[in-house]
Amino acid sequence: MQRSLISLAVMALLGFSAGSPTLVAAAPAAKSAQATTQLPRTAVPTHYAVSLTPDAANSSFSASVTIALDIKQATSSLTLNAADLKFSAAAISAGPGKATQAASKIEVDADKQTATFQFAEQLKPGSYQLKLDYTGVIGTQASGLFSLDYDNGGAKKRALYTQFENSDARRMIPSWDEPFYKATFALEATIPAGQMAVSNMPVASTTKLADGRELVRFATSPKMSTYLLFFGLGEFERATAMQDGVELGVVTQKGALGQAQFALDSSRDVLKEYNDYFGVKYPLPKLDNIAAPGQSQFFSAMENWGAIFTFEYSILLDPRVATQSNKETSFLVAAHEMAHQWFGDLVTMAWWDDLWLNEGFASWMESRTTTRLHPEWKWELRAVGTREGAMERDALATTHPIVQRIATVEQASQAFDSITYSKGESVIRMLESYVGEDAWRAGVRSYVAKHAYGNTVSDDLWREVEKAAHKPVTAIAHDFTLQPGVPLIRVSDAVCKNGKTTIQLTQGEFSKDQENKKPLSWRVPVIAQTVGGATVRAVVSGGKASMTLPGCGAVLVNAGQSGYYRTLYTPKSFAALAGSFATMPTIDQLGLLSDSWSLGMAGLMPASSFMDLANNAPADAAPQVWQKIAGVLAGLHDSYEGKPEQRAALDRFTRARLAPVFARIGWTAAKDEAAPVANLRETLIRALGAVGDEAVIAEARRRYAASATDKSAMPAALRRPILGVIASNADAATWEQLHAAAKAEQSAMIKSELYGLLGAAEDKALAQRALDLALTDEPGATTAPSLIGRVSGSHPDLAFDFAVANHEKVDKIVDIASRSRYFPGLGGRSADPAMIGKLQAYAKQYLPADAQGDTKTAIASIEYRIKVRSKRLPEIDAWLKQHAG
């Protein structure tokens, strides 16, 4: 599953008996004979035959399912997962021609999301067929079977889709809705004539019914987990291409197929790459990517086997608005979700404890594949930003291990976070660097082949990699996956003698909010070099290591930035590196910038260290370096809320540093411009607009006004950053212009984007108008929560208070999997101590204890932000007085 770009943005704002179910807890990484379950182990399903009749107009469906199952222990009842389903009949038989026994009693437990079917006669071990007839609801948010309403050429349309991860297949099919219970699925659906139905497998037959509807039967799926089943229905179009004997498709709403070509081409390239990398060919006959209007606060794409679901904004490229970064996102989403077809779908974690086996690996694979297939994007440089995103969360006391104990559905939903994704990706990158690319791939190939169509835990992967690498991978992997936190490597002053440099390394722990924490112990793979010299490798074990490097000069630790740790130099060593900054590889420049910023904000080195690097960065530094500098300086601007004089000083420095860089690249792209330069232009327009650069704001306004009659004034590459500047600086008249444009827009994707802009206003009165608008029917059911979220960017206290005051209404427009994190996400960017009490009160009133993880993280982020503003900003102020006047 691809984390929602919306939820990632919000997280960035944070720093972000037989009849009764039993719970068998499994140690996180140990291979247990029995995987964790919330259901009795009395029976195991082998096949589901599902017949579905959706009624989109009335938001309901009727269905029946016949489940082939093996009863392992004699029992008089069967307990399945079921949520919001009403049963009209239930019966079981030992097979065709055998006597059928109707259920004597059906007990539905809404809290546990189960249905228990009691039988008068005991069921002995053996094979059975359980047939259930039932009805259910079609929701408006992405949980279970849901509808999305959208405009298409001015006409109102409704399409149906499913979203089952992590635990929502039970909303459409009573089932053993846990990843360990794999089975085959045969799905048929009765649908309106003229609509297209899509599922994991190709359509096997279509029969016209007497009432004018159609019965569509899909081919039987391979053995898979329930959360990977998919069904979609609507007025769709489909583009196809063949690759390696597989029919690839992109399914869109009618009229949008022209925006799908890049995604289709990307799918061909990625499938070819993955068939080779994994050494196991993609096993299904087709692989669709279904692009849907709307959005979710929880995810942007989902890896259903053979039928990837993706929101339009993440994969389609509308030529009117698409930028280079949109193109990159489209490819990344395809690469991520297609990686899941092997890691997650073909081989599935046994329980949600090991969710990172799905998400961390797919995140790493998307980055590796983007770097390999689009070298012109320089995607390998993004590794530092990915690592930073993980460390921001991992250095708080509220962090958790990559492999974590999951006991409930709520805990599973909260496991989709930056530790699972970004730390998982970063640790894999480190381990691959440690064992070597060839050994890593050999281990992965062996793992996939050995466990195809089965379930695994993390140790199954380590076992295969260790065999291939002939290195002690498991011990290092355990250190980084079974315990939380960020190692800190302290580097001594270098001693140069006879043309060789010796350094001493000491391992501690980097924490943002636990100054006296006793450090955990890691075995840390380290790569070091003198700047420009050959690299040397070592493993810091037992807390200490000594390294001897060829050559003399400034010493760089974590050369190439593959390690998951912070590096702390002595003042003398850091000064030497700062002096060599311009000659370092770009990725190491990014690493030094990132470490100096985070360590400075945590008080482990002068907070001004980053400012020194930013002040001396050469004008012709790589675009990614300037993006990093611009991002930090724009974030500092936000930190000075309520301090107008100090903010003005910072903004003057920011403009002085960034405006010349922007002048070099200009508003108009040069011919054959490199992709990173296009991304930098977008970043600089937004950043300079945020810090009050009068020239940028004036030009954005000129182009916006001119675009009413001259489309070339605001080309696609500039449209989003210009509108961002316009929206954040909007007055009432401009806000109304944007509002009118949102109402008039006929593209569902662009309409949603325009409504989101209404929440970006710095003006508090306009922000309140956006909040009020969100609770009307106008923005749409899936756009409204993101509009409130957008307001929280500049007005977190206002947005949180509003959402809590309208809790019942807001809950209805947030998908179930997001509710426990949505409200903390709104308040989590605040720096007001009062927000801590508000969040605690919210959690106490509305959240069970096992769903408060995001609330605790939001509170920790606020506490840290308050500390930074009181203790670190004065150091920045002093630096600005000295260097910026």
N, C-alpha and C positions, 0 to 999 in steps of 0.2 A: 504494500500500500504506500502510495506517495503521500507524505504528510501534506495537509492543505497549505498552500501558499498563504492563505489568510491566517491560519492558525500559527504558521511559522512567523508571520509578521507580528502577531499578538505576543508570541513568545519572545521575539526580539525586543519588544517593549518591556519585558520583564528584566532585561540585562545586557522568558520565559520555562434401619430395618428394610426389607425389600420394597416397602411402599414409601420410604422416606429417603431423600437424597443423602449421601454420605460424602465426606471429604477425606481423601487420603493424600496427605502432604508428602511430596517427594523432595529430597535434597536437590537443590538447584542444578548441580552439574553432574551428579552421580547417576549412572545408568541404573534405573530401578526396574524391577520386574513388573511393576505396575505403575503406569503413569498417573499423575494427578487426575482426579475426576470429581465432579459434583453429582454424578449419577451412580446408581448401584451397578456393580459389575456382573449382574445376573444374566445379561443378554448383550449380544453384539450384532449390529445390523450389517447386512452384506449388500443389500440393493433396495433402492427406493423407486417405485413406479408412481409418479406424481401426475395427477390430472387437475389442471388449473383453469378456472373460468373467472377472469377478472371483469369487474364492472367499474370501469374508470370513472364514469359519470357520477356514480353514487359512492365512490371511494370504498368499495368493498370487493370481496372475492369469495367464491365458493370453491372447494377443492376436495379431493380425496387422495389418499396415498396408501399404497400397499407396500409394506415393508417386509422384505425377506430378512429373517434374523435367526440367529442361533442362540438358544437358551443354554447357558452353561451350568446353572444351578437350579434345582427345582424351586419354583416360586408360584405364588398365587397372584402376583401383580407385576406390572411393568411400568417403570417410570421413565418418561421422556421429557425433553425440554419442549415447552410450548409457552408462547406469550401472546396475549390478546387474541386467542383462538377460542371459538365456541364449537363444541363437538355435538353432533347429532347421532352418531353411531360409531361403535367400536366393536370389532369381532376378530377372533384369531382362529386359525386352523393349522393343522400340521401339513397342509399342502393341498393341491387340487384333488377333489373327490373325497377329501377327509371331512369329518364332522367339524362344523363351525361352532365356536363358543362365543356368544356375545358377552361383552363386559357387563358384570353385575353392578359395577359402580364406577363412575368417572369422577376423580377428585382433581380439581385445578387449584394450584397454589400460585397466586399471582406474584407474591413476593419472591418465591424461589424460581419462578418461571418454569414450572413443571406441570405435567399432567400425569396422573397415576391411574392406570386401568386395572381394576380388580376383577378377578375371575373366580367363579364359584368352584371350578375344578382346578386343582393344582396343575401347573404346566411342568412336565418333566423335561429334562435335558433333551435337546434335539432341534431340528429345523422347523420353523413356523412362518406363516404369513399373517401379518397384522394389518387389517384394513381399517382405516379411520376416515370418516366423513366429517367435514367441519367447514366453518366460515371464518373469515378474518377481515381486517381493515387495511385499506391502502392509505398510508400516511402521507404527509406533505414534507417530511424531512427524511434524510437519507438513512433510514433504518428499516430493515425488512423490505417488503414490497411498498414502493412509494411512487407518488406522482410528481411531475414537474410541469407547471404551467408556464407557457412562454408565448411571446408574440412572434408570428411568422408572416412577414409581409402585411402586417396590420390585422391579421386574423389570430384569434386566441386558440391555442392548441394545448393538448395535454398528452404527455408521454409517461409511460411506466418503466421503472427500473427496479433492480434489487441491490441492496447493500447488506451483506451478511457478516462481514468481519467487524468486531470479533465474535459476537455471540447473538446474531440476529436472524439466522436462518430459521430459528424457532418461531419467528413472527409470520412465516409463510408455510413452513412445514414442521409438524410435530416430529421431532428427530432426536437422535443422540448428537446434540449440537456442540461437540467438542472435537478438537483437531485429531485426537487419537483414534476416533471412530471413523475410519475410512470405509466408503462403500461406493458402488456404482449408482448412477442416476439415469432414469428414463423419464423424460419430461414431455408432456403433451399439454397444449393449451387451446382453448376455444376462444377465438379472437374475431373482431369485426373484419369484414371483408375490406381489402384495400390497405390494411395496415401490415407492417412487417414485424415479425416476432424473431428475437435473437436469443440464443442460449450458448452454452459452452460448446456444443457439438453442432454439426450441420443439420439442416432440416432433412429428415428422412422421408417424410410424406406430407402432403397437404390435401385435405378432403373438404369439399364444399358441402355444407350442411343444408338441410331443407329450409331453415329459417334465414338463410343468406350469410350466416357466419361461416368461419373456416375452422377446421380442426388441424392444428399443426403438430406433428410429432417429430421430435428431435432424436437423433441417434443416441445410443446409450454411451454415457461418459466412461472414462477410465475410473478406477478406484481413486477416490479423493475425499477430502474433508468437506463437511457441510458448508463451511464458510466460503468455499470457492464456487458454489453453484451460482448461476446467473440467469436472469430472465429480463428481457426488455421488449417493449411493445410501443409502436407509435407510427407516425407518418415519417418514415425514414428513407434514406437513400444509402447505397453501399458501393464503394469503390474497391476494386480488388487487384491483386497482383500475385504472381506465383514466385516462390523462392524455395529451393531445395525440396520440391514436391509438396509444399504447404501453401494453401490458399490464404493469403493475408488480406484483411479487409479493414476499412474504416467506415463506420456507420455514423451518419449525421442526420440531423433534421433536414427535411427537404429544402433545397436551395443553398445549403452550406457545403455541399460536397467539394466545391472548388477550393475550399480552404484546407482540404485534407491531404493534398498531394505530398507536402513535405513529410507529414506523419507517415504516410504510406511508404514513401521512399526510405525513410529512416527505419521503418520496421523491416524492410528487406535487408538493409545493411546489417542491422543488429541481429536478425535471425541467423544470417550467414556466419557472423562472428561468434555467436553463442553456440551454434551447432559444433563449431570447431573447438571453442574453448572448453566446453563441458565434456566433449568426447561422447556425448549421448545425444542423438538427434531429437529435436522437438517431436513428441510422440503423437500429437493430435493432428487431424487432417486439415484444420483451419485455425486461424488466430485472428480474431476481430479486435478492433479498438472502437468502443462505442462512445462517441462524443455527445455529452448531454448538456443542455442549458442549465443555468443555475450554479449553485455552489454549496459547500458544506463548511462548517467551522472545524471539522474533524479531519478531512482528507480531501485530496484533489484527484486521486486515481486509485483504482483497486484491481488487483491482479487475478481476478476470476479466470480459471484455467480455460484458455481458448476464447475468452470474451472479456477482455480488459475494459473496465468502465472508467471513463475519464471525463471530467467536466471540460466544456468547450474551451474555457479560458486557458487551460493548461496544455492543449494539444493542437487546436486549430489556429491557423494563421490568416486572419482577415487582413487583406492588403491595405485596408483603410487605416489600420491602427497598429499593425504588428511591427515590433522593433527587433533588433538583434537579440536582445535578452529574451524576448518571447520565443524566438526561433530556438535558442539554446534550451529554454524550458521545455519546449515541445520534444526535442530530442532526448533530453534527460528523462522525461516521464516515460517515453517509450523504452529507453534503455533500462530504467528501474523496474517497470512492471514486467517487461519481458524476461529480465533476470529471475524474477519470481516464478516464472513458468517452470524453472528447474529448482531453485532454492525457495521453497515454500509450497509449490504445487505438486511437483513430482516427488520431492522429498520435503516432508513437513515436520515441524517441531512437534514433539509429543504433547506439550502443554505450553501455555503462554509464558511460563518461566523463561523459555528459550526463544521468545519472539525475535530477539536480535538475530538469530540464525536466518530468519527471513529478511528483516529490515536492514540490519547492519550490513549484511552481505550484499543485498540488492543496491544499497546506497554506494558501497564500495565499487560494485560492478558497473553502476551507471557512470561513476567518475572515471574508472579505468577505460570504459568503452568510449566515452566522449573524448577523452584524451587521444585514444588510438584512432578513432574514425574522423575526428575533427581537430587535427593538430593545430590548425590555424586559430582556434579559439583559446589556446594556451590554458586548457582546463586544469592541467596539473597544478597550476598556481592556486586553484581554489581549495586545495587540500588544507592550507593554513586556516582559511576562514571556517572550513568545516570543523577543524579541530578546536578553533576558538569558540564556536557555538556550543560544542560539547563541554569545554572547560568552564565556560561561564556558569553552567548549571552544575557541573561536577565539583566545583570548588566551594559550593555551599553545603552547610551541615545537613540540608534536607535532600541531598543526592541519594542515589541508590546504585547498587552494582548493575552491570550490564545484564547478568543473569540474576533474576530476582524472583522471590517467592510470590506467586500469584495465587490467590485463593478465591477471588470473586470476580464476577463480570465487571464490576466497577474498577477493580484493580487492573484487570486486563485492558480496559479502555484507557486508563491513565498510563499504561506502559508504552504507549506510542509517543515517545518523547525524544528529546535530543540525546539522551544517554543511549537509548536503544538504537537510534539511527546514526547520529553523528559520531558518538564515541565508538559505537560498534564499527563504523566505517574506518575511523582513525586507527583503532587497534588492529584491524585486519591489514591496513596499509603498513603498519609497523611490523607485523608478523611476516607479511610477504617480503618486506625488505630484509628482514632477519634471515629467513630461510632461502630466499632467492625466488625469482618469478617461476622458473621451471619446476622447482620442487613444490612450490605452492600449488601450481596448476595440476601437477600430478596427483597431489593429495586430494584436491577438489574433485578431479575426475574419478578417482577411486571411491570417494565418499558418495558421489551421485550414483555411480553404477551399483554400488553395494546396497544402497538404501532406497532405490527407486520404488515408488508407490508405497513407501513405508514412512515411519515416524522416527525421529532421532532426538538426541540431546546433544549439547555442545561437545561433550567428550568424544562423540562419534567422529566429529570433524577433526578434532585435535589428533585422534589416533591415526587417521589416514595421512594427515600432513606430516606427522612425526615419522611415520614409516617411510614416506617419500623423501623427507629431508635428512633423515639420520641425525637430527638435532633434537635437543630437549625442549620441544615447543610447548608441551602441555603445562609445564611448570610456569613458564612466562605467561602463557594464556590464562591460567588460573589466577595469577596475580592481578591481571588487568580486567578480568571478567567476573570474578567471584567476590571482589571487594571494591568499594567505591573510591573515588578520589583521584587526585592528580599528583603524580610524583613531582618533586622539585629537585633538580640537579644543581648543586652549588659547585661552581668552578673556581679553583684557586688561581692565584696569579701564576702566569706561565714562567717557567724557568728554561731558558735557552742555553744549550751547551753543545759545542761541537756540531753545529748545524741541525740539532734536534731539540724539540720543545717537549717538556714534560709538564703535565697538569695533574692535579688531584681532584677527584670528583667525590662529592658526598651527597647521599640521597636523603632528602627530607620529604615534606608534603606541602603542597601549595593549597592554602585555604584562605578564602576571602572573609570568613566570619568566625574563625576559631583560632585566635592568635597564639594560644598556648597549647594547641592540639598536639598530642603525642603522635608522631608520624607513623603511618603504616609502612610496611616493608614491601618493596617490589624488586623483582629482577628486571632491570631496565636495559634494553639494547640501546647502545649509544654509538653514534657516528660523529667523529670530530676531525677537524683539519686546521692547519694554519690557512688563513685566507689565501686562496689560489693554489694551495698545496694538495697533496694526495690525501685521501680519506683513510682513517683508521677506525676499526670497529672494536667494541668491547661490550661486555655485559656488567653493569654495576650490580653486584650481588653482595648481600650482607651490609649494605649501606655505604660501601666505599669501593673505589677503583682508582688505579693510576694508569695514565695513558701517555705514551711517547709518540710524538708526531714528527714526521719529516719536515725540515725547514724551520725557519723562525719568522715571527710576525704575529699579528693579531690572531687569536685562537677562536674558532667558531665551533661550538658544540651543537649537536643536532643538525649537522650539515645535511642539506636536502630536505629537512623538516619532516622526516617520516616518523620520528619518535613522538609518543604521546606523553610529554612531560614539559614542564616549564624549566627554563635555563636561567640561573641567576649568576651573573658575573660579579667579580669585584669591581669597584669604581675604576681602577686602573685598566682592567681588561675590557670593560665596557667602553671606556674612552678610546681604546685602541680600535675596537670594532667600529665605533661611530666614525672614526677617521678613515676607515676602510670601506664605509658603507657604499659608496658609489661603485666600487669594484666588485662587490658581491653579486652572486647570482640573484635574480629577482626573487626567487622563492625564499632565500635566506634573508633578504631585505624585509620581506613580509613577516618572516618569523621573528626577526629582531624587533620590528615595530610592534608586533603583537605582544611579545613577552615584556617589552619595556612598558607598554601601556598597562597591562594587567598587573604586573608586579609593582608598578608605580602607584596604581590605585589601591593596591592592597597594603601599601606602606613598606614593601620590602626593598625598594630602591626609590630614589627621588621621583616624585610624581611628574617632575618636569623633564625626565629623561626622554619621553616620547616627543615632547615639544622641541627638544634639541635636534632630534632626528628629523622631525617634520620641517624644522626651520632650515636645515642644511641639505635636505633632499634636492638633488639636481633637477632642474626644470625638465630635462629629457628623461627622467626616470620612467620606468615602465608604467603603462596606464593602470595596472593593478595596484602599484605602489601608491599612486595618487588617489585611487579609489579608497584605499585603506585610510590614508590621511584625511581625505574629505569626510569619510564616514565617522571617524573619531571626533573630528572637530565639530561636525554637525551634532553629534551626540553630546559633546561638551556644551554646546549652545543650549540644549534642552536642560542640562544640569544647572544652568544659571538662572532658572526660572525664579522670579522674585528678587533678582539682583541686577537691576537695569544697568548700573554703571560698570560692573564687572563684565556683564554680558556684552556690553558695547565694546569694551577693550578686546575681548576675545573675538568678537565679530570683525573688528578692524584687522586683527591679525589674520583671521581666516580668509577674509577677502583679499588681503595683500598676498597671501600664499597661493590661493586658488585661482584668482582672476587671471594672472599671467599664463597659467596652465590652460585655462579655458580659451584665452586669446590665441594660443598657439594652434588649437584644433578648430576653433570657430563654431559657428552655428550650422554651417553647411559641411556635409561630409565630402572629403576629398575623393577623387577617383581611386578605386581599388583600396579604400581605407581598411585597415585591419579591424577585425571585429572588436577587440578589446578597446580600441579608440572610440568606437560607437557607444559602447557601454559607459566609458568614462564621460563622454559628452552628456549622456543622460544623468549620470551621477552629479556632475558639476552644476548642471542647470538647477537640479533640485537643491543641492547644498547651498549654492550661492543665493538662490531664491529664499532659502530658509534663514540665512544670516543677513538679509537685507541689502544685497548688492543691487543698487539702484539701476544700473545699466541692464542687468539681467532681467529684473522685474519689469522694467519699462519695455524691453524688447519682447518679453513674453506677452505683455498686454497688447503691444502693437500687433503682433502676429495673431493673437486670439481675435482681436477686433477685425483684422483684415480677412481672416478666414471665412467670414460670413459671405464674402464675395469673391475671394481668391483662395482656392483650395491649396495652392502651392505655398501659402504663407505658413501653413501648419502641416507639413508632410508627416507621414506615418511615423518616421523615426523620431520626430520631435513632439508629436501630439501628446503623448502621455506626460513627459516631463513639463511641457508648457502648461497643460491643464492642471498639473499638480501645483505649480507655482501660482496659477490663477486662483485655484480653489483655496489654498492655504491663506492667501492674501485678500480673499474676497470681501467686498462690502455687500450690503443688502441687495443692491441692483445686480451685481455680478452673480451673487448666489441665485437670484431669481432667473437669470439667464441660463445658468447651469441646470437649474431645476426644470425649466421649460424644455431644454435640450433633452434631458432624461425622459421626460414624459413623451416627447415626440419621437424618440429613437425607436426604430423597428427591429433592430438587431438585438436579440436577447442578451448577448454577451456584452455589447457596448452599452446597452441600457443599464445593466447591472453595474458596470464600471462607472457610469456617470452618476448614478445614485450614490455610489460609494464616495465620490468626490465631494458630495454635499456635506459629508461628515468631517472633512479635512480643514474646515475654516478655523483660523486662530481666534476669531471673534466669538466670544462666549455666547452671545445672543443667537448668532447663526448656528452655533453648535447645538443649542437647545432646540432650535427649529428642526434641525436634522433628527434629533432624538424623537421629537413629537411625530415627525413624518414616518419614522421607522415603525411605529405601532399602528399605522393605517394600512389599508390594503394596497396602497399605491406602489411601493417599491417591489413587492412580491415576497412570498414566504421565505425564500432562501436568501434574498438580498438584504432583508431587514436586519438580521443579526450582525452582518458584516458592516452595515451602516453605523450601528451602535458601537461596534468595535473600532471603526475608523475615528469616531469622536473621541474614544478613549486615548488615541494617540497624543492629542494635545490637551485633553480635558478628562483625565482618568477619574477624578473624583466625581465630576458631573455625570459621566457616563455610568459609573458604578451605582451612584445614588439613584439615578433614574431607573436603571435596570432592576434594582432591588425593590424600589417602590412599585414597579410594574412586574413583579416577579412572575405571576401566573401567566401574563400575556407573553413575556419574553421566553419563558420555558416552552411555550407552544411553538415557537419559531426556531428553536435550537434543537438539532438532532440529539437523540438520547445519549449517544456516546460522548457528546461534548458538554453536557450540562454541568458536570462537576468541575470542569476546567474553564468554562466560558466566563462565569462571573469573576473568579479570581484573575482571569486574564484582563478583564476590564480595569480592575483596581490595582493590578500589580505594578503599573508604571508610576504610581503615585510616589511622592516623597513626603507626604504628610503623615506624621505619626498617627493621626487619628484614623487613617485608613486601616491600620493594623487591627484596631478594635472592631472596625466595621467588618473586615474579612472574617475575624474570629466569630463575630455574632452571626454572620451569614452562614458560616459552616456549621455552627452549633444548631441553627434553626432548620437548615435545609439539607445538610449532607450527612450520610452515615459515616462512621469513623473510617471505614475502608475507602472512602472516596474523597478524603481531604488532602491528598498528596499535593495537588496543584495549589491549594490554598496555602499550605505551609511553605511551599516554594515561593509563592508571591509575597508572603510576609517576610521571608528571609531576604528576598530581593529588595524590598522596601527598606528594611533595616540597613542593608548594605549601602543602598543609595543614600540614605540619610548620613551614614558615616562618611561616605566619600565627599558629600557636600560640605560637611563640617570640618573634616580633617585634611582632605586633599586639595580642594579648590583653592584654599589660601596659598598653597605652594604654586599653583598655576597662576594665581593673581600676581604673586611676587615675580615670577618668570616673565609674565607679560609686561609688567612695569619696566623690567630691565631690558627686554628685547623688542617690545612693540610700542613703547611710548605711551 
